[in-house]
Each structure stands twice: as C-alpha cells, then as structure tokens.
Amino acid sequence: MPKNCKILQIVGTNYALKNLLLPLIKRLISEGNDVHVACSEGESVQEFSKEGFVIQTVNIERKIKPLSNILSLWRLYRIMKNEQYDIVHVHTPLAAALGRLAAWMAGVPIVIYTAHGFYFHENLSRWARYAVIFVEKFLARFTDLLFAQSQEDAVTAVKENIYSSNQVVYIGNGVDINRFYPQSNGARKKLGLLPQDRVVGFVGRMVREKGIIDLVEAMVKVSEEVPDAKLVMVGDALESDRDQKTKHEIKYLLAKNRMTSRVLFTGFRDDVPTIMNAIDVFSLPSYREGMPRSIIEAMASGKPVVATNIRGSREEVVPEITGLLVPVGDKDALAKAITSILSNSERSHHMGIEARKRAEILFDETKVLDRQIRAYNDVIKKKTSISATINQILTKKLGQLFVKRLLDISFSLLGLSVLIIPFFLISIAIKIDSKGPVFFRQERAGKKGRPYRIWKFRTMIDGAIYKGLGFTVAKDDDRITRVGKFLRNTGLDELPQLINILWGEMSLVGPRPALLHHVEQYTDFQKLRLTVKPGLTGPAIINGRNLLSWNQRISLDVDYLSCWSVWADIKIIIKTFWVVLVTREGIYGPDGINDPFTPMKTEKNIEYEVVKVRNYEKKESMSTTSQL
C-alpha cells in the first residue's frame, strides 16, 4: 500500500487494543505508515506509549450515556481535525459509531469499520433486531469499507441492504499460528493440575453473555460422569463491563455444588498458549459472538472445541470433526458434549489434529493481515481518483449539504401532505384503467451503489418489462396504459419518489436513479454519478432528458457534482417545472425510443472530464483567494 498514510485506529478499550489490534497496527507501521490509536485510558495504554506507539486517550463508554458520548464525539472530532488523518479505522460497537460520526464531521477521506460481530443476531427479538439494523444502515452512510471477520456477517450486511457488495471485504480472523502449537511444556504442573485430570478450558470475559453460568452448571453434571474433570477459567470482568455480578454468582454456584476445588480462576493471562497446552477440551458457550479468537487459539493448539451454535463459532467449529456445537443455553447438551469428548481420548486426539489443520488453512493471522492491507490499498486507489476530487469539493460544503437535506425533508413532507388527495385519485384511475398494482417498485442504485426500491406510479401494463422492448420504452409503446400516458406526459408518475426523498434514499436534485444491471456495467467514470444520492430531478432533466446520449447525461452529472451548491439545486428545480409542465421536452428519445444504456466511454473522453473537474477545483480555489 502507499507509504506515509496517516491512520487513526479507534477502539473502545485498551484491552481490545492489546488483544485485537496490535498485529494490524504493527503491520501498518512496518509498511511505512504513521499510525495513531484512540482508546480509553488503561494500563495497556501506558505500556504501549512507553514502546513508542502514539496513543490518543479518549474516554469512550461501552454503553449509551448521552453526555459522556457527546464529549467523546467532540474529543474524537478535535483529534481528527487537528491531525488531518488520511484514514480512520474503527472497532467495537460504540467506539465505531462515535468514530464514524466524528470522521464525517472532520471530513476524513477514508473511513473503515471492522465488524468484530454485528450487535444484532438470531437470538435478538424481532423489533430489537430491526432497531439495531436501522442504526447500522444510518452509520453505513459514513463508512467507505466494511471489514467483516465472519462470512455470515459479510453476507448479512449485503442481504439487509446495509452495505453494497463492493463495500464489504471478508477478512476473517486469525492468530499467530506458530505461537500456538501443541506441545508438552509442563503447563499442567505450573497450574497445579495433576496428570490424570481431565481439563476443560475457558478464555474470555467473565460476563453472563459468554455462557459461563451455563458452563459451570454443566460442569456439575460432567463431574458426575468424569470424576477427574476440572475447569480452568482464564479472564475476568472488565471495569467497563456492565455485568460485574456474574463472577460472584459463579463462586456461589461452585460453593453450593461443592465444586470449588474443581475450578481454577487465573484472571487475565499473557501466556494463553501455555494454558491451551494444559487443557483437554476448550468450551465457549456464548450467547453472541463475532468471530471468537479464543476458539481459534484452542484449534491452533490442537484442542477440540465445544461451542454454541451461533454466528462465528459455527464458522470455526466443524461438528464431529474439530469439535461439537450445542444449542444456546442448553446446559444438558453442553454437559453431554463435554463428557463425550473427555471420555474418549482417541476421539479427542483426532479432533485436535483436525482442529490444528483447519486453523493453519483458514485462521492464520498473516493471511488476515494480507487481506486487510490489500483492501487498504484498493480503497486508497479509488479515493485518490477523480471521485476523490469530487468528494473533496463536496466535503468543503458540509454546511450546504446539511441545508440540502433540510430542504429535502421539508419539501417532501409538504409535497406528500398537499398531494395526498391527488395521489388517491390517481390511484383509483390506475386501478380502473388496468389490472395490477398502483405503484411500480423496482430496485435502483442509490448513493455509493446501495440498492433501494423506488416508488413510482405504474404507467404500463403489469409485467411490462417481460414483454416488447423490455426496459426500453417507445412513444407509441402499446404497453403504456391510457392513464400511464397522461402521467408520463405530465411527470406525475415520478412524484411518489417524495417517499424515497423523505426516507433519505434520494434527494430533490441529483443524477437520475440508475438501474442495478446498468451500474454493474459502469466504467469508473460513470460510477462518479453514484457519489451522491439520486434525484427526483437533475441536470439531465433540464437539458434534454432522453434526447441526450448516456455519455452526455453522465457528463452533465459530473459537471453538476463538480460545481454543486444549494443555489444550483434551486435553479434546477425551477427549470424542471418549465421543462416538465410547459416544453415537455425529452420524454422520449430522438427516434421516439428511449436511448438504451451504453456502458462505454473512451479513455480520451474520460481523461478530458477528469482534467475538467480538477481544473474546476483549481479555478474555485483561485476565485476564493482573489475574493480574500
């Protein structure tokens, strides 16, 4: 990747910094980049600062506290504004949310988000899941790239329309395979375990969602079948964890069931490879995970794994081959699975060998880092292209963009209120005139290519795209209904898009919405029209509409982006009324047929347009200087 990029890594806790980000930070520094870290104060922060890492301390809560969250947002914004980072890379839920908002406010060119596990999952209630997805969609507006550690998360991000497929990069998760290796190193003796003990291991935070209450209760049943069974628990609750009671509850359960002597608490340890070599089976019965590193560490150490059948864990563990999966919260199934492995040394050994093989192939940290560096490289190349120039122009006008959104909301609300009766009458006319739905819904490409469903009044017979000219429409097309012809001639068929505008998928003014299969054929130059939200009207509408070729329309869109202003939008809106209601120019192409999409544009023309946009930026800069 290009050298000397200035990068800020944002993470909620110093614990996560130490256990999640250190390999990536070291790799980025080794590539010649200037890497800073923003995280909460803690023991690890002081340790890393002494080693020469640049740490920006920001108190980032792990739960919603409005006043504290706003202060954290402001602190992050000031750091970004002062340091002028090229890239901001965010991790962990609340830190990622605040970091992306701050990066948008500060005009950071590239924002990357690593999903260590989406907060929504299959065990969440329906409405809670919808709410979290809504927040993710909102924050995605300020994100250039999503790094998904889980393949399931990568697929879900696209399926739920949170990100477009070209914004999602599956990176996986991994560990230093050479650091975790099956070996006899006297680990049991160091922990005070006996040679005949059958040991179950757990590594993680001591909180209820990790399933540790279930694990302790399951161990009561395991010990009845396996008298020498022991449990080693590595970890503790963080100060920032809301759940501070679980550890005390565990000790109560152990005392109640006379299990205290069978469980060893080690607290947080830096020698996890040593611990892994002391156990016989690893268990992580979590309720929610992203792509758990502790399971990978156990597999790399050649240990079979018993885990819950949840996202991430089921991507790592292959049932009956490298371990076993059990239902969430099922203590009996958990006890049975652990017992079955502890009671069969040959089976346990075979699973451990297969686990190590799988870790070497899929979960090698070096491969994960390579994927991230390639993704960094790709996004930097894209952002340093002509689209970056346009984004820089728009970034300088954040205030006007805010006004543009206010105008969108105000006019769409006003329009929908005023037009409710006309919409009702049009709906009746459409239903009387022909069979089929009132509205035509179709997926279109929004900002950054994100798909959304457009609202339009139906003007053609139901299923028209499967007959005749397909997506191309002719003036005398027999698929157009009588009411549809009137709606097309007056432009009324487009007005339901006020719903898309109110929702934030479109704007009053912008490049016209593109069909998804057209976007797939776009050249890099044509993709520039996806820099902003599509519009109800736009530069092509007032300059000839379908009388223009696709290259002409796209050139007009690029010109519009390069010199955009609120006043320019207002002028386009005024001219639109004249074109749509008076001249009615360009409803159909020059031969009475809408010009079919042409994906090609010569390199010479593209080069000309690039120069044109960059010259405009220089011209604007000179104009500002002369005014001063």
C-alpha positions in Angstrom: 0.0 0.0 0.0 1.1 3.6 -0.4 3.6 4.7 2.2 3.2 7.5 4.8 -0.6 7.3 5.1 -1.7 8.8 8.4 -4.1 6.4 10.0 -6.1 6.5 13.2 -7.3 3.3 14.8 -10.2 3.8 17.2 -11.2 1.1 19.8 -13.3 1.3 22.9 -10.9 -0.3 25.5 -7.2 -0.8 25.9 -8.0 -4.5 26.5 -9.3 -4.6 22.9 -6.3 -2.7 21.7 -3.9 -5.2 23.2 -5.9 -8.3 22.2 -7.4 -7.4 18.8 -5.5 -4.6 17.1 -1.8 -4.9 17.9 -0.9 -7.2 14.9 -2.6 -4.8 12.4 -1.0 -1.7 13.9 2.4 -3.2 13.8 1.9 -4.4 10.2 0.7 -0.9 9.1 3.7 0.7 10.7 6.1 -1.8 9.1 4.5 -0.7 5.7 5.8 2.8 6.4 2.6 4.4 7.7 2.1 6.8 10.6 -0.4 5.0 12.9 -2.2 6.6 15.9 -4.6 4.9 18.3 -7.6 6.5 20.1 -8.9 4.5 23.1 -9.9 4.8 26.8 -7.2 5.2 29.4 -5.8 2.0 30.9 -2.7 0.0 32.0 -2.0 -1.2 28.4 -2.1 2.4 27.1 0.8 3.4 29.3 2.7 0.2 28.3 2.3 0.9 24.6 3.1 4.6 25.0 6.5 3.6 26.5 7.1 1.3 23.5 6.7 4.3 21.2 3.1 3.9 20.0 1.1 7.2 19.6 -1.9 6.9 21.8 -4.7 9.5 21.9 -6.7 8.8 25.1 -10.4 9.4 24.8 -12.9 8.2 27.4 -15.2 6.0 25.3 -18.0 4.4 27.3 -19.2 0.9 26.3 -22.8 1.8 26.8 -25.1 4.8 25.9 -24.6 7.7 28.2 -25.6 10.8 26.2 -23.5 13.4 27.9 -20.4 11.2 28.0 -20.9 10.0 24.4 -21.2 13.6 23.1 -18.0 14.6 24.9 -16.2 11.6 23.4 -17.6 12.5 19.9 -16.3 16.1 20.3 -12.9 14.9 21.6 -12.5 12.5 18.6 -13.6 15.2 16.2 -11.0 17.6 17.6 -8.2 15.0 17.3 -9.1 14.2 13.7 -9.4 17.9 12.8 -6.0 18.7 14.3 -4.2 15.6 13.0 -5.7 15.5 9.5 -5.8 11.7 9.1 -6.0 10.1 5.7 -7.8 7.0 7.1 -9.9 6.4 10.2 -10.4 2.7 11.1 -13.0 2.0 13.8 -13.6 -1.1 16.0 -16.1 -2.2 18.8 -19.7 -1.0 18.7 -20.0 2.4 20.4 -16.4 3.5 19.6 -17.2 2.6 15.9 -20.4 4.6 15.9 -18.8 7.7 17.5 -15.7 7.4 15.4 -17.6 7.3 12.1 -19.7 10.4 13.0 -16.5 12.3 14.1 -14.7 11.3 10.9 -17.6 12.6 8.8 -17.7 15.9 10.8 -13.9 16.2 10.4 -14.0 15.4 6.6 -11.7 12.4 6.9 -11.3 11.0 3.3 -11.5 7.2 4.1 -13.4 5.5 6.9 -13.2 1.8 7.5 -15.2 -0.2 10.0 -14.3 -3.7 11.2 -17.3 -5.6 12.4 -16.0 -7.9 15.1 -19.6 -9.2 15.2 -22.7 -7.2 14.4 -24.7 -6.4 17.5 -27.8 -8.0 16.0 -28.1 -11.8 15.9 -30.7 -14.5 15.5 -31.4 -14.7 19.3 -32.4 -11.0 19.4 -36.1 -10.1 19.5 -37.6 -9.0 16.1 -38.0 -5.4 17.0 -34.7 -5.1 18.7 -33.1 -6.6 15.6 -34.8 -4.1 13.3 -33.7 -1.2 15.5 -30.1 -2.2 15.5 -30.1 -2.8 11.7 -31.6 0.7 11.3 -28.7 2.2 13.3 -26.2 0.2 11.2 -27.8 1.5 8.0 -27.5 5.0 9.3 -23.9 4.6 10.2 -23.1 2.9 6.9 -23.7 6.3 5.3 -20.4 7.5 6.9 -18.4 4.3 6.0 -16.4 3.6 2.9 -15.5 0.0 3.7 -16.7 -2.8 6.0 -14.2 -5.4 7.1 -16.2 -8.5 8.1 -14.5 -11.1 10.3 -17.4 -13.5 9.8 -18.6 -14.7 6.4 -22.1 -14.7 7.9 -21.8 -11.0 8.7 -20.4 -10.2 5.2 -23.4 -11.9 3.6 -25.9 -10.4 6.1 -24.5 -6.8 5.5 -25.4 -7.1 1.8 -28.7 -9.1 2.3 -30.0 -6.5 4.8 -29.0 -3.6 2.4 -26.7 -2.1 5.0 -23.8 -2.1 2.5 -23.4 -2.7 -1.2 -21.4 -5.8 -2.1 -18.4 -3.7 -3.3 -18.1 -2.1 0.1 -17.8 -5.4 2.0 -14.5 -7.2 2.4 -14.4 -10.5 4.2 -11.1 -10.6 6.2 -11.7 -13.4 8.6 -9.9 -13.7 12.0 -6.7 -15.4 12.9 -3.8 -15.8 15.3 -0.1 -16.3 15.1 -0.2 -20.0 14.3 3.5 -20.5 15.3 2.8 -19.1 18.8 0.1 -21.7 19.4 1.4 -25.1 18.9 0.5 -28.5 20.5 3.4 -29.4 22.8 4.1 -30.8 26.3 5.6 -27.9 28.2 4.9 -28.6 31.8 1.8 -26.4 31.7 -0.3 -28.6 34.0 2.4 -28.6 36.7 2.6 -24.8 36.6 -1.1 -24.6 37.1 -1.2 -27.1 39.9 -3.1 -29.7 37.9 -2.5 -33.4 38.2 -1.5 -35.7 35.2 -4.8 -37.7 35.5 -7.0 -34.6 35.5 -9.4 -34.2 32.5 -9.4 -30.4 32.0 -11.9 -28.1 30.3 -10.7 -24.6 29.4 -12.4 -21.3 29.0 -10.9 -18.0 27.9 -12.9 -14.7 27.9 -14.6 -12.0 29.9 -16.5 -13.1 33.0 -19.9 -11.9 31.8 -23.2 -13.8 31.5 -23.4 -13.5 27.7 -20.3 -15.6 27.4 -22.4 -18.5 28.8 -20.1 -19.1 31.8 -23.0 -19.7 34.2 -24.2 -22.5 31.8 -20.7 -23.8 31.7 -20.3 -24.0 35.5 -23.7 -25.7 35.8 -22.8 -28.1 33.0 -19.5 -29.0 34.8 -21.6 -30.2 37.8 -23.1 -32.9 35.6 -19.8 -33.5 33.8 -18.0 -34.3 37.1 -20.7 -37.0 37.9 -19.6 -38.8 34.7 -15.9 -37.9 34.7 -14.6 -37.8 38.4 -11.3 -36.2 37.4 -12.9 -33.3 35.5 -11.5 -29.8 36.2 -12.3 -26.4 34.8 -9.7 -23.6 34.1 -11.2 -20.2 33.6 -8.9 -17.5 32.1 -10.2 -13.9 32.2 -12.2 -11.5 34.4 -14.8 -8.8 34.0 -13.5 -5.5 32.6 -14.1 -2.3 34.6 -16.2 -1.1 31.7 -18.4 -4.2 31.7 -22.0 -3.6 32.9 -22.0 -7.2 34.2 -20.0 -7.2 37.4 -22.0 -9.7 39.3 -21.5 -12.9 37.3 -18.2 -13.8 38.8 -19.7 -13.7 42.3 -22.7 -15.8 41.1 -20.2 -18.4 39.8 -18.5 -18.7 43.1 -21.8 -19.1 44.9 -22.8 -21.9 42.5 -19.5 -23.6 43.0 -19.8 -23.5 46.8 -23.4 -24.7 46.6 -22.5 -27.7 44.5 -19.2 -28.4 46.3 -17.2 -27.7 43.1 -14.8 -25.0 44.3 -11.8 -27.3 44.3 -12.6 -28.3 40.7 -12.4 -24.8 39.2 -9.3 -22.7 38.8 -9.6 -19.0 38.2 -6.4 -17.5 36.7 -7.6 -13.9 35.9 -6.2 -12.3 32.7 -3.1 -14.0 31.4 -0.5 -13.2 28.8 0.5 -16.8 28.4 -2.7 -18.2 26.8 -0.6 -20.7 24.6 0.6 -22.2 27.9 -2.9 -22.5 29.2 -4.2 -24.1 26.0 -1.5 -26.8 26.3 -2.7 -27.6 29.8 -6.3 -28.4 28.8 -8.0 -31.3 27.1 -11.1 -29.6 25.6 -12.0 -25.9 25.1 -15.5 -24.6 25.6 -17.1 -21.3 24.7 -20.9 -21.5 25.3 -21.6 -17.8 24.3 -25.0 -16.3 23.5 -23.5 -13.8 21.0 -20.1 -13.7 19.2 -18.5 -12.2 16.2 -15.6 -14.4 15.2 -14.2 -15.6 18.5 -10.4 -15.6 18.7 -10.3 -17.9 21.7 -11.7 -20.8 19.7 -9.1 -20.2 17.0 -6.4 -20.2 19.7 -7.7 -23.5 21.0 -7.8 -25.0 17.5 -4.3 -23.8 16.7 -3.2 -25.5 20.0 -4.7 -28.8 18.7 -7.6 -28.9 21.1 -11.2 -30.0 20.3 -13.9 -27.3 20.9 -17.4 -27.4 22.4 -19.3 -24.2 21.5 -22.8 -22.9 21.0 -24.3 -23.0 17.5 -24.1 -19.2 16.9 -22.6 -16.9 14.3 -18.9 -17.0 14.2 -18.5 -20.1 16.3 -20.3 -22.3 13.8 -18.0 -20.9 11.1 -14.9 -22.1 13.1 -16.0 -25.4 14.5 -16.9 -28.3 12.2 -19.2 -30.6 14.2 -17.9 -34.2 14.8 -14.6 -33.2 13.0 -13.0 -30.5 15.1 -15.5 -30.4 18.0 -19.2 -30.1 18.8 -21.9 -27.5 18.6 -24.8 -27.3 21.1 -27.9 -25.1 21.3 -27.6 -21.8 23.1 -28.5 -22.1 26.8 -28.9 -25.9 26.8 -26.8 -26.9 29.8 -27.7 -30.6 29.4 -26.5 -30.7 25.8 -23.3 -28.8 26.8 -22.6 -31.3 29.6 -23.2 -34.2 27.3 -20.9 -32.8 24.6 -18.0 -32.1 27.0 -18.4 -35.5 28.7 -18.4 -37.3 25.3 -15.0 -35.8 24.4 -13.4 -36.1 27.8 -14.5 -39.8 28.0 -12.9 -40.7 24.6 -9.2 -39.9 24.4 -8.9 -41.3 20.9 -11.7 -39.1 19.6 -10.4 -36.1 21.4 -6.9 -36.6 19.9 -8.3 -37.0 16.4 -10.4 -33.8 16.7 -7.4 -31.9 18.0 -5.4 -32.9 14.9 -8.1 -31.8 12.6 -8.6 -28.5 14.5 -4.9 -27.7 14.1 -5.1 -28.4 10.3 -8.2 -26.2 9.9 -6.5 -23.3 11.9 -3.4 -23.5 9.7 -5.5 -23.3 6.5 -8.2 -20.7 7.5 -7.1 -18.8 10.6 -3.5 -17.8 10.0 -3.1 -14.2 11.2 -0.7 -13.4 8.3 -3.4 -14.2 5.7 -5.9 -12.0 7.6 -3.5 -9.1 7.7 -2.7 -9.5 4.0 -6.4 -9.2 3.1 -6.7 -6.0 5.1 -3.6 -4.4 3.5 -4.9 -5.3 0.0 -8.3 -3.7 0.9 -6.5 -0.6 2.3 -4.6 -0.4 -1.0 -7.7 -0.7 -3.1 -9.7 1.9 -1.3 -6.8 4.3 -1.3 -6.5 3.9 -5.1 -10.2 4.6 -5.5 -10.2 7.6 -3.2 -7.2 9.2 -5.0 -9.1 9.1 -8.3 -11.4 11.7 -9.8 -14.1 10.6 -7.4 -11.8 11.7 -4.5 -11.6 15.1 -6.2 -15.4 15.4 -6.3 -15.6 14.2 -2.7 -13.1 16.9 -1.6 -15.2 19.5 -3.3 -18.4 18.3 -1.6 -16.6 18.0 1.8 -15.9 21.7 1.7 -19.6 22.3 1.5 -20.8 20.3 4.5 -23.0 23.2 5.7 -24.7 23.4 2.3 -25.2 19.7 2.3 -26.9 19.9 5.6 -29.2 22.6 4.2 -29.9 20.4 1.2 -31.1 17.6 3.4 -33.3 20.0 5.4 -34.8 21.2 2.1 -35.4 17.5 1.0 -37.2 16.7 4.2 -39.3 20.0 4.2 -40.3 19.8 0.6 -41.1 16.0 0.6 -43.2 16.4 3.8 -45.0 19.4 2.2 -45.4 17.7 -1.1 -46.8 14.4 0.4 -49.2 16.4 2.5 -50.5 18.5 -0.4 -50.7 15.7 -2.8 -52.4 13.1 -0.7 -55.8 13.7 -2.3 -54.4 13.8 -5.9 -52.4 10.6 -5.2 -55.6 9.0 -4.0 -57.5 10.0 -7.2 -54.6 8.9 -9.4 -54.5 5.5 -7.6 -58.2 5.0 -8.4 -57.7 5.9 -12.0 -54.8 3.4 -12.4 -56.8 0.6 -10.8 -59.8 1.3 -13.1 -57.7 1.6 -16.2 -55.8 -1.7 -15.9 -55.1 -4.7 -13.7 -52.1 -4.6 -11.5 -50.7 -2.7 -8.5 -50.9 1.1 -8.2 -47.2 1.6 -7.7 -44.2 0.4 -9.7 -41.5 -0.7 -7.3 -38.1 -1.5 -8.6 -34.5 -1.8 -7.2 -32.3 1.1 -8.2 -28.8 2.1 -7.3 -28.5 4.8 -4.7 -25.5 6.6 -3.2 -22.4 4.5 -3.5 -24.4 2.0 -5.4 -26.5 0.9 -2.5 -29.7 -0.7 -3.7 -33.1 0.7 -2.7 -36.7 0.3 -4.0 -38.0 3.3 -5.9 -41.6 4.5 -5.7 -43.4 5.4 -9.0 -47.0 5.3 -10.2 -47.4 2.3 -12.6 -47.8 3.6 -16.1 -47.5 0.4 -18.1 -49.4 -2.9 -18.0 -48.4 -5.3 -15.2 -45.3 -7.3 -16.1 -44.4 -4.9 -19.0 -40.6 -5.4 -18.7 -41.1 -9.1 -19.7 -42.8 -8.0 -23.0 -41.9 -5.9 -26.0 -38.8 -3.8 -25.6 -38.1 -4.8 -22.0 -36.7 -1.8 -20.1 -36.6 0.4 -23.2 -39.8 2.4 -23.8 -41.2 3.8 -27.1 -43.5 6.8 -27.5 -46.2 4.6 -29.1 -45.5 1.6 -26.9 -48.7 -0.4 -26.6 -47.6 -1.4 -23.1 -48.3 2.1 -21.8 -51.8 2.4 -20.3 -54.1 5.4 -21.1 -53.7 6.8 -17.6 -50.0 6.0 -17.8 -49.6 8.1 -20.9 -51.1 11.1 -19.1 -48.9 10.5 -16.0 -45.7 10.3 -18.2 -46.5 13.4 -20.2 -47.1 15.4 -17.0 -44.3 13.8 -14.9 -46.8 12.9 -12.2 -45.6 9.3 -12.3 -42.4 10.3 -10.6 -43.9 12.2 -7.6 -44.2 9.2 -5.3 -40.4 9.3 -5.1 -41.0 12.0 -2.5 -41.3 9.0 -0.2 -37.7 7.9 -1.1 -36.6 11.5 -0.5 -38.2 11.7 2.9 -36.6 8.4 3.8 -33.2 9.6 2.7 -32.6 7.3 -0.2 -33.0 10.1 -2.8 -32.8 13.9 -3.0 -34.9 16.5 -4.8 -31.9 17.2 -7.1 -29.2 14.8 -8.3 -28.3 12.3 -11.0 -31.4 10.3 -12.0 -31.7 6.8 -10.4 -29.8 4.1 -12.2 -30.9 0.5 -12.8 -28.8 -2.0 -10.9 -27.8 -4.0 -14.0 -26.6 -0.8 -15.6 -24.4 0.1 -12.6 -22.7 -3.3 -12.9 -21.6 -2.2 -16.4 -20.4 1.2 -15.3 -16.9 2.4 -16.1 -15.0 4.2 -13.3 -16.1 7.5 -14.8 -19.7 6.5 -14.9 -19.6 5.5 -11.3 -19.0 9.1 -10.4 -22.7 9.8 -10.6 -23.1 7.4 -7.6 -21.1 9.8 -5.4 -24.3 11.5 -4.2 -27.9 10.5 -3.8 -30.0 10.2 -7.0 -32.5 12.9 -7.6 -36.2 13.4 -8.5 -34.8 15.9 -11.0 -31.3 16.7 -12.2 -29.1 18.4 -14.8 -30.1 15.9 -17.5 -33.8 16.6 -17.0 -33.5 20.3 -17.8 -31.0 19.8 -20.6 -32.9 17.4 -22.9 -33.6 14.3 -20.9 -33.9 11.3 -23.2 -32.8 13.4 -26.2 -29.3 13.1 -24.8 -27.0 10.1 -25.1 -25.9 8.4 -21.9 -22.4 9.8 -22.2 -23.9 13.3 -22.4 -26.1 12.7 -19.4 -23.3 11.4 -17.3 -21.0 14.3 -18.3 -23.8 16.7 -17.1 -24.0 14.8 -13.8 -20.2 15.1 -13.3 -20.3 18.8 -14.1 -23.2 19.2 -11.6 -21.1 17.4 -8.9 -18.0 19.5 -9.5 -19.8 22.8 -9.1 -22.7 21.9 -6.8 -24.3 24.4 -4.5 -27.8 24.8 -2.9 -28.4 27.7 -5.3 -27.6 25.4 -8.2 -30.3 22.9 -6.9 -32.9 25.7 -6.6 -32.2 26.8 -10.2 -32.6 23.2 -11.5 -35.9 22.8 -9.6 -37.3 26.0 -11.1 -36.2 24.9 -14.6 -37.7 21.5 -14.1 -41.2 22.9 -13.7 -40.8 24.7 -17.1 -39.5 21.6 -18.8 -42.0 19.1 -17.4 -45.1 21.3 -17.5 -44.5 23.6 -20.4 -42.0 22.3 -23.1 -42.3 18.6 -22.1 -39.0 18.1 -23.9 -37.3 14.8 -24.0 -39.9 12.4 -22.6 -38.8 10.0 -25.3 -35.6 9.8 -27.3 -35.0 11.4 -30.7 -36.5 8.5 -32.6 -39.4 8.1 -30.2 -37.5 5.4 -28.3 -35.5 6.0 -25.1 -31.8 5.6 -25.7 -30.6 2.2 -24.5 -27.8 2.4 -21.9 -24.3 2.4 -23.3 -21.6 1.5 -20.8 -18.6 2.5 -23.0 -16.8 5.8 -22.8 -13.5 6.4 -24.5 -10.4 6.8 -22.3 -9.8 10.1 -24.1 -13.2 11.5 -23.1 -12.7 10.2 -19.5 -9.3 11.9 -19.3 -10.9 15.1 -20.6 -13.6 15.0 -17.9 -11.0 14.3 -15.1 -9.0 17.3 -16.2 -12.2 19.3 -16.4 -13.2 18.6 -12.8 -9.7 19.2 -11.4 -9.4 22.4 -13.3 -12.7 23.5 -11.8 -11.3 22.8 -8.3 -8.2 25.0 -9.1 -10.5 27.7 -10.5 -12.6 27.6 -7.4 -9.5 27.9 -5.2 -8.2 30.8 -7.2 -11.6 32.5 -7.0 -11.7 32.2 -3.2 -8.1 33.6 -3.0 -8.9 36.6 -5.1 -12.0 37.3 -3.0 -9.9 37.4 0.1 
